[in-house]
Amino acid sequence: MDKQIAETINRIGPLDAAAQESARQRQDTLTKPLGSLGRLEELSILIAGIKAQPLPKTGRQAVIVMAADHGVVAEGVSPYPQEVTAQMVQNFLRGGAGINVLARLAPARITVVDIGTRAPFPPDPQLVARKVAPGTANMARGPAMSLQQAEQAIKTGIDILETEWARGLDIVATGEMGIGNTTASSAICAVMTGEPAEKTTGRGTGLDDQGLARKVMVIKQAIAVNKPDKKDAMDVLAKVGGLEIGGLAGVILAAAARRVPVVIDGFISGAAALIAVGLSPAVRQYLIASHLSAEAGHKILLEHLGLKPLLELGMRLGEGTGAVLGMMLAEAATRTLAEMATFGEAGVSEASSK
């Protein structure tokens, strides 16, 4: 394994049990019936353990959006042309996409990364140009990328997170853009969970029944041609993955090493989480599943990771939109933990122990 990746993984430690216990005890003294804030209480305790802070802060928020193209689009797996990837990147930069709207609401800063689009972009101060390759190869005919490219994608994600950390970062959300990336994610999900492609594959950007059947066939072909090893996450990424998926896996690894909670978005971000956890099982504790998407394999993927989504809104846009909503809930969880008065502070009588 690459030295930078290995060093990042080696820095990932367990959650801080003392911080979690302190947060748990405080939750039990706040002016509310025990457990009455439900998942928000659980979330605040988890974040305390991740950050090793009894009263963690989550105000400095960022969403990292990785963009890349996929050679498998040549097999007719998407109703949208590949040019949409670059067009949507431009939309991100202009502030007109769904993720821009929700990030402004949060508020969270957006970092848009060209990690593997086909299109050449002119220099733009809002775009991080880190192209590993101009898209992946057609995974239905051979490996999506070389092992070196897969490692470079992960290293790029690590670098991006480290840059965000240097700017000041309390919590991070993962987002992506790439026509064809639900096909790669479905393949990763099938390989890593052991479920058949028929169960892990959905309609993506809106395939009809015939298109869905073709997509399943293409994924099966890609797995048969490449024979990815489910016990080797890097091999899976290289053979049936995507550059943006590798980049997000690197973001996840580096965030865990820095004790930064990672709010993952939908199916593609979930596929990146599968790769990251495959490389380092300790990463799983640092993940917060923002929502359950409408994409077929997402529930399978989350159950495999042992994650319970915070929201179920029927969303399947990607871009980090669901993850930003999840960050808002994380902020609500940590703010109530820190700012609610205790029974003693408020002079409110506690429940009888009878």
ZANU-890600 format. One line per field, with one value per residue (C-alpha): residue number from 1; residue in three letters; y, z, x. Coordinates in pm, whole numbers, plus 50000, padded with zeros to 5 digits. Example, Ala and Ser with C-alpha at 12.3 -4.5 7.8 and 13.67 -1.06 7.14 Angstrom:
2
num <- c(1_2)
residu <- c(ala_ser)
Y <- c(49550_49894)
Z <- c(50780_50714)
X <- c(51230_51367)
//
This chain:
354
num <- c(1_2_3_4_5_6_7_8_9_10_11_12_13_14_15_16_17_18_19_20_21_22_23_24_25_26_27_28_29_30_31_32_33_34_35_36_37_38_39_40_41_42_43_44_45_46_47_48_49_50_51_52_53_54_55_56_57_58_59_60_61_62_63_64_65_66_67_68_69_70_71_72_73_74_75_76_77_78_79_80_81_82_83_84_85_86_87_88_89_90_91_92_93_94_95_96_97_98_99_100_101_102_103_104_105_106_107_108_109_110_111_112_113_114_115_116_117_118_119_120_121_122_123_124_125_126_127_128_129_130_131_132_133_134_135_136_137_138_139_140_141_142_143_144_145_146_147_148_149_150_151_152_153_154_155_156_157_158_159_160_161_162_163_164_165_166_167_168_169_170_171_172_173_174_175_176_177_178_179_180_181_182_183_184_185_186_187_188_189_190_191_192_193_194_195_196_197_198_199_200_201_202_203_204_205_206_207_208_209_210_211_212_213_214_215_216_217_218_219_220_221_222_223_224_225_226_227_228_229_230_231_232_233_234_235_236_237_238_239_240_241_242_243_244_245_246_247_248_249_250_251_252_253_254_255_256_257_258_259_260_261_262_263_264_265_266_267_268_269_270_271_272_273_274_275_276_277_278_279_280_281_282_283_284_285_286_287_288_289_290_291_292_293_294_295_296_297_298_299_300_301_302_303_304_305_306_307_308_309_310_311_312_313_314_315_316_317_318_319_320_321_322_323_324_325_326_327_328_329_330_331_332_333_334_335_336_337_338_339_340_341_342_343_344_345_346_347_348_349_350_351_352_353_354)
residu <- c(met_asp_lys_gln_ile_ala_glu_thr_ile_asn_arg_ile_gly_pro_leu_asp_ala_ala_ala_gln_glu_ser_ala_arg_gln_arg_gln_asp_thr_leu_thr_lys_pro_leu_gly_ser_leu_gly_arg_leu_glu_glu_leu_ser_ile_leu_ile_ala_gly_ile_lys_ala_gln_pro_leu_pro_lys_thr_gly_arg_gln_ala_val_ile_val_met_ala_ala_asp_his_gly_val_val_ala_glu_gly_val_ser_pro_tyr_pro_gln_glu_val_thr_ala_gln_met_val_gln_asn_phe_leu_arg_gly_gly_ala_gly_ile_asn_val_leu_ala_arg_leu_ala_pro_ala_arg_ile_thr_val_val_asp_ile_gly_thr_arg_ala_pro_phe_pro_pro_asp_pro_gln_leu_val_ala_arg_lys_val_ala_pro_gly_thr_ala_asn_met_ala_arg_gly_pro_ala_met_ser_leu_gln_gln_ala_glu_gln_ala_ile_lys_thr_gly_ile_asp_ile_leu_glu_thr_glu_trp_ala_arg_gly_leu_asp_ile_val_ala_thr_gly_glu_met_gly_ile_gly_asn_thr_thr_ala_ser_ser_ala_ile_cys_ala_val_met_thr_gly_glu_pro_ala_glu_lys_thr_thr_gly_arg_gly_thr_gly_leu_asp_asp_gln_gly_leu_ala_arg_lys_val_met_val_ile_lys_gln_ala_ile_ala_val_asn_lys_pro_asp_lys_lys_asp_ala_met_asp_val_leu_ala_lys_val_gly_gly_leu_glu_ile_gly_gly_leu_ala_gly_val_ile_leu_ala_ala_ala_ala_arg_arg_val_pro_val_val_ile_asp_gly_phe_ile_ser_gly_ala_ala_ala_leu_ile_ala_val_gly_leu_ser_pro_ala_val_arg_gln_tyr_leu_ile_ala_ser_his_leu_ser_ala_glu_ala_gly_his_lys_ile_leu_leu_glu_his_leu_gly_leu_lys_pro_leu_leu_glu_leu_gly_met_arg_leu_gly_glu_gly_thr_gly_ala_val_leu_gly_met_met_leu_ala_glu_ala_ala_thr_arg_thr_leu_ala_glu_met_ala_thr_phe_gly_glu_ala_gly_val_ser_glu_ala_ser_ser_lys)
Y <- c(50000_50356_50516_50822_50607_50366_50650_50804_50472_50419_50749_50635_50548_50443_50681_50861_50671_50931_51212_50997_50915_51282_51376_51095_51206_51566_51457_51289_51613_51848_51996_51724_51373_51112_51024_51267_51412_51064_51032_51382_51260_50957_51180_51426_51142_50989_51322_51374_51041_51115_51457_51355_51656_51630_51940_51913_52198_52148_52506_52500_52291_52193_51980_51831_51760_51532_51526_51260_51080_50709_50516_50268_50535_50401_50096_50304_50290_50650_50850_51161_51233_51242_51615_51675_51609_51914_52122_52051_52139_52479_52502_52432_52708_52953_52864_52735_52368_52205_52163_52537_52624_52386_52472_52840_52746_52536_52737_52524_52606_52403_52267_52144_51911_51803_51467_51302_51477_51440_51811_52058_52347_52691_52801_52901_52999_52813_52484_52258_52103_51762_51548_51198_51101_51227_50973_50600_50335_50123_49872_49641_49575_49582_49758_50104_50229_50114_50039_50347_50567_50424_50503_50850_50918_50824_51032_51328_51295_51285_51602_51782_51699_51810_52144_52184_52092_52367_52616_52514_52219_52066_51835_51735_51616_51412_51493_51393_51444_51201_51061_50682_50675_50480_50198_50193_50222_49935_49719_49810_49740_49401_49296_49424_49306_48984_49076_49015_49306_49285_49398_49661_49835_50114_50352_50619_50934_50783_50465_50284_49908_49822_50057_49913_49559_49667_49838_49519_49319_49564_49547_49168_49176_49418_49194_48881_49042_49200_48953_49212_49070_49174_49131_49389_49725_49886_49613_49667_50043_50001_49742_49865_50201_50566_50843_51050_50743_50694_51062_51050_50736_50937_51222_50975_50817_51153_51289_50989_51034_51398_51306_51489_51343_51243_51286_51067_51146_50885_50579_50701_50841_50512_50322_50540_50453_50082_50129_50333_50080_49800_49969_50053_49899_50156_50424_50301_50465_50806_50782_50943_50830_51138_50976_50669_50746_50610_50423_50046_49943_50216_50029_49717_49922_50099_49775_49618_49912_49897_50256_50392_50692_51010_51093_50918_51175_50983_51189_51067_51385_51331_51631_51612_51746_51487_51510_51885_51824_51568_51827_52054_51779_51726_52096_52071_51774_51939_52276_52125_51926_52236_52508_52354_52420_52139_52087_52237_52544_52612_52543_52283_51982_51648_51345_51142_50825_50632)
Z <- c(50000_49929_50220_50255_50260_50512_50740_50729_50820_51105_51262_51291_51653_51856_51972_52300_52558_52833_52614_52519_52881_52978_52697_52795_53159_53059_52831_53132_53335_53071_53114_52930_52996_52959_52594_52469_52198_52052_51772_51842_52181_52023_51758_52009_52208_51892_51784_52132_52095_51743_51834_52184_52322_52588_52434_52066_51819_51461_51339_51083_50811_50465_50183_49941_49597_49377_49003_48753_48440_48376_48064_48125_47999_47651_47738_47755_48133_48171_47993_48027_47804_47961_47893_48183_48433_48318_48275_48634_48760_48598_48768_49105_49039_48950_49269_49091_49193_49471_49681_49656_49788_50083_50165_50184_50420_50650_50611_50482_50245_49923_49774_49417_49294_48937_49010_48679_48431_48056_47994_48031_48257_48240_48564_48821_49182_49291_49127_49273_48968_49071_48765_48807_48458_48213_48338_48392_48124_48036_48322_48115_47894_48150_48470_48528_48622_48718_49075_49070_48959_49233_49492_49346_49373_49740_49804_49635_49872_50167_50042_49997_50349_50494_50314_50454_50800_50777_50699_51011_51003_51258_51037_50670_50419_50108_49766_49405_49042_48760_48492_48521_48885_49008_48780_48944_49289_49218_49113_49427_49641_49478_49523_49878_50020_49819_49699_49334_49092_49048_49411_49420_49095_49062_48796_48858_48676_48551_48343_48215_48266_47954_48053_48404_48269_48046_48340_48548_48256_48219_48591_48584_48281_48454_48760_48547_48328_48613_48900_49177_49512_49779_50046_49872_49864_49650_49392_49388_49346_49060_48870_48901_49080_48992_49050_49253_49462_49535_49616_49864_50022_50080_50232_50470_50575_50638_50826_51057_51115_51213_51433_51202_51176_50819_50708_50403_50138_49928_49725_49565_49891_50048_49792_49885_50250_50160_50006_50304_50558_50348_50378_50748_50947_51226_50990_51033_51377_51221_50969_50999_50741_50651_50468_50294_49923_49670_49495_49521_49672_49932_50205_50142_50164_50488_50654_50554_50719_51025_50979_51048_50833_51000_50728_50467_50217_49889_49772_49499_49370_49513_49510_49892_49930_50182_50367_50419_50570_50794_50901_51005_51233_51370_51453_51624_51826_51948_52015_52231_52424_52493_52527_52701_53074_53324_53582_53844_53637_53548_53892_53739_53944_53812_53765_54072_54110_54231)
X <- c(50000_50109_50297_50072_49759_49911_50021_49675_49513_49760_49647_49284_49213_48908_48638_48705_48501_48550_48415_48118_48039_48063_47823_47588_47581_47512_47228_47068_47074_46931_46582_46391_46262_46536_46593_46328_46554_46593_46846_46979_47104_47271_47426_47570_47728_47876_48023_48169_48349_48467_48608_48725_48538_48263_48100_48192_48146_48031_48002_48285_48124_48243_48108_48359_48215_48427_48357_48466_48354_48303_48397_48114_47871_47962_47748_47430_47384_47260_46991_47210_47511_47855_47882_47642_47924_48120_47805_47703_48050_48002_47663_47830_48082_47804_47614_47305_47287_47089_47402_47476_47131_47148_47509_47414_47133_47356_47586_47872_48153_48176_48496_48447_48721_48785_48943_48865_48636_48684_48642_48929_48833_48991_49159_48899_48973_48659_48763_49029_49200_49336_49260_49404_49284_49019_48765_48788_48807_48503_48487_48267_48571_48852_48965_48819_49164_49511_49604_49828_49538_49315_49581_49630_49257_49259_49570_49403_49109_49348_49519_49187_49074_49406_49369_49017_49146_49407_49129_48939_48701_48465_48258_48264_48005_48076_47930_47991_47905_47965_47738_47761_47865_47561_47679_48021_47863_47624_47918_48115_47810_47752_48115_48164_47830_47799_47451_47352_47362_46985_46946_47219_47128_46874_46749_47013_46914_46589_46631_46323_46280_46477_46759_46768_46797_47085_47257_47235_47380_47669_47750_47747_47976_48216_48238_48286_48554_48753_48699_48751_48862_48609_48878_49097_48916_49185_49144_48767_48810_49055_48854_48494_48513_48539_48789_48544_48461_48831_48868_48582_48728_49046_48846_48681_49012_49180_48880_48879_49253_49182_48882_48643_48290_48203_47842_47802_47545_47368_47460_47782_47918_47814_48019_48317_48251_48255_48600_48727_48597_48745_49083_49039_48749_48804_48668_48311_48280_48345_48061_47718_47462_47262_46973_46837_46821_46574_46857_46805_47138_47167_46978_47186_47503_47407_47300_47632_47813_47589_47471_47123_47025_46903_46649_46438_46317_46320_46618_46855_47017_47364_47601_47610_47256_47140_47471_47432_47089_47257_47514_47230_47100_47450_47465_47126_47253_47572_47408_47134_47395_47602_47339_47038_47024_47050_46775_47003_47091_46728_46581_46348_46242_46358_46133_46054_46260_45954)
//
